Amino acid sequence: MSKIGKQPIEIPQGVTVLLDGTKVSASGPKGTVEKKFTRKVVIEIKDNIITVSIKKQTKASMAAWGAVRSIIASMVYGVNSGWAKELELVGTGYRAEVQAETLVLTVGYSHPVKIEAPKGISFRVEKTFITVEGADKELVGQIAANIRMVRPPEPYKGKGIKYKDEIIRRKAGKAAKTAGAPA
């Protein structure tokens, strides 16, 4: 039995969840999210409570059970409260700005890097912090990862784009290695 899969999901006020076969769509104040799931699980909505169960106890259905429940719970939370990822620019002269729906990054290349916001995603920039917000947890995480890939943090000086709480393992430089060597 899946400990996560058998937990019910309560639908908060202001959020509507529609079920069409294996397709679940949730809409609320922060937007709309739609996902299609496997036929190995059964999704039911009764009295503002969503339950997920399995049709047949196979290895594949047991593996999908908890995952489907977690994804639906993330959808309900996202359309009600929204998801956000924060990134930090570390480096001299590294800047970010938002122009309409485009994030413009100046991170040491010969040209500024422009990242378009897909539908349902918004960018916010405050000094050296970039915030990616949206209703779809998967899309918010993917866009944040794409921004980080523009200039990943390097291990010697720590310069680059990193997640706010990310810890960069630093390496000793060349001078530190040879400092103890006999002359």
N, C-alpha and C positions, 0 to 999 in steps of 0.2 A: 504494500500500500504506500502511496505517495503521501508524505506528511503535508507537503505544500499543495498538491493537487486536490485533496479533499476539503481544503478550507474554502468556505463560500466567499464571494466578493459582493460587498454591499454597494449598491449604486447610490451615490449621493444626490441630494436634491439639485436640480438644474442640469443634470446629465441624463441623456437618453442613450440607451444601448439597443440597437436593432440587430436581430439575428436572421440571416437569410441562408439557410443550409449550413455551410461551413464558413461563411463570411460573416464577420462581426464588425459592425461600425458603431463607434461611440462619438457623440457630439456633445459639446458643452461650451462654457464661456471662452475657453482658450482655443477652440478649434474643433476639427473633426479628424478622426483617425479610422482607417479601414484596414483590416487584415483578413487574409484567408488562411484557414487552418486545415490540418489533416483530418481525414474522415475516421481516423482511429479513435478519436475522442468525441464525446457527446457533450454539447454545450446547451444548457437550459437556463431560461430566465423566468423566475416566478416571484412575484411580490417584491420587486426591486432587489432581488438577490440572484446572482449568477452562480451556477454550480457547474463544475466540469467533472465528467466521469469517463470511464473507458467502456468500449463496446465489448471487447474480448481481451482477456488478460494475456497479451503477448509481450515479448521484450520491447518491441518498437512502440507499442501503445503505452506501456508503462514509462518509457523514456520520454514520450511526448506529453504525457499527462501533466506533470508539474510545470513544464515549460509553457504549455498553452495557458494554464491558469495564471502564471506569472506575467505573461505578455498581455493578457486581458486586463489584469489588475493594473499594469503600467499604462494601458490605454485609458482606463477609467480615471486614474490619477492625473494623467497628462492633460486630458480635456477639461478637467476640473481645476487643477492647480498649475499645471505646466511643468516642464523640465528645463533645466539650465545647466550649462557647463561653462566653467570659467577657465580662461587661459591667460598666461602672463608672458609679456615680452621682456626678455632679459638681454640687454646689449646696448651699447652706446649708439645713439642715433636710430634705434629701432622704433618705428611709429606705426600706429594703425588709426584709420579713420573710416567712418561710414558715409558713403555718398549714395543717397536714395536707398536702394536695396543691395548695394555692393559694399563689401569690405575691402578697403585698399590697404595693403601691407607694404611698408618700406622697411625691409629687413636685410640690407646689405647687398642686394643684387643691383645690377645696372638699371633695372626697371622696377616699377612698383608692381606687386602681384595683386590681381583683382580676383575676388571670390564672390560669385553671385549667390544670393540667398534663395534657396528653393521655396516653393509655396509653403507657408506655415512656419517658416524660420525667420527669426529676427536677430540682428546683431546690435550690441551696445558696447561702446568703448568709453572707458574712464581711465585716463592717464595711460598706464601700461597694462591694463586689464581688458580683455575682450570677453564678453559674455554672449553665448549662443543660447537662444531661448526658442522653445516650441512645444507643441503638444505631443509629438511623436518621439519617444525616448530613443529609439533606434536611429532616427534621422538626426536628432540633436547630437548624439554621440559620434555619428559618422562625419558630420560637418565639422565638429570640433577636431576629430582626428585628421581630416583633410587640411585644416588650418595649421595644425601642429606639424604636418608633413612638409609644409612650405619651408620651414627652417627648424628641424628638430634640434633640441639642445645638445651641445657637444660636451664631452666629458672633461675637457681641460680648463676652460674658463666658465663653462655653464651658460654660454650665450645661446640664444635661440628662443623658440616658442615652446613653453611647457604648460602643463596643467597647473592650476593654482596650488594644489596640495602635493604635486609630484616632487619627489626627492631625486636629484640627479647625483649619481655616484661619480665623484670626481677622481681623476687620475693624477698622479704626480707628473710634473713636466720633466723635460729633458735635464734641466739644470738641477732639479732635486735628485735625480738619479745619480748624477756624476759628482755631487757635492761630497759624498763620503769616499770617493775613489782616491787612492794615493797618486801623488803627482810625479 
